[in-house]
Amino acid sequence: MLVTALSTPLAFVGGWWILSGPLLWLLLIAGIVLLVRSRSGQPPLTGGGRETGIEVLERRFAEGELTVEQYHERRSILEEPR
């Protein structure tokens, strides 16, 4: 009875090692994916490639959708402190 009571906590504490193998592989694969993405020129983690307001404005100006006056007006609005 005494031997069983003493061995139970040790068995429980050692049980977390079962999860360490898959967790190690998961971290290793995630690290490789992040490394490959950073080497390919892509940001490692992004919000899905959404453009900022300034980027949209610059793209629309470059495509000729906006005049110089519209560009400067909208750019000043986007750069105002909030």
Secondary structure, 3 states (H helix, E strand, C coil): CHHHHHHHHHHHHHCCHHHHHHHHHHHHHHHHHHHHHHHCCCCCCCCCCCCCHHHHHHHHHHCCCCCHHHHHHHHHHHHCCC
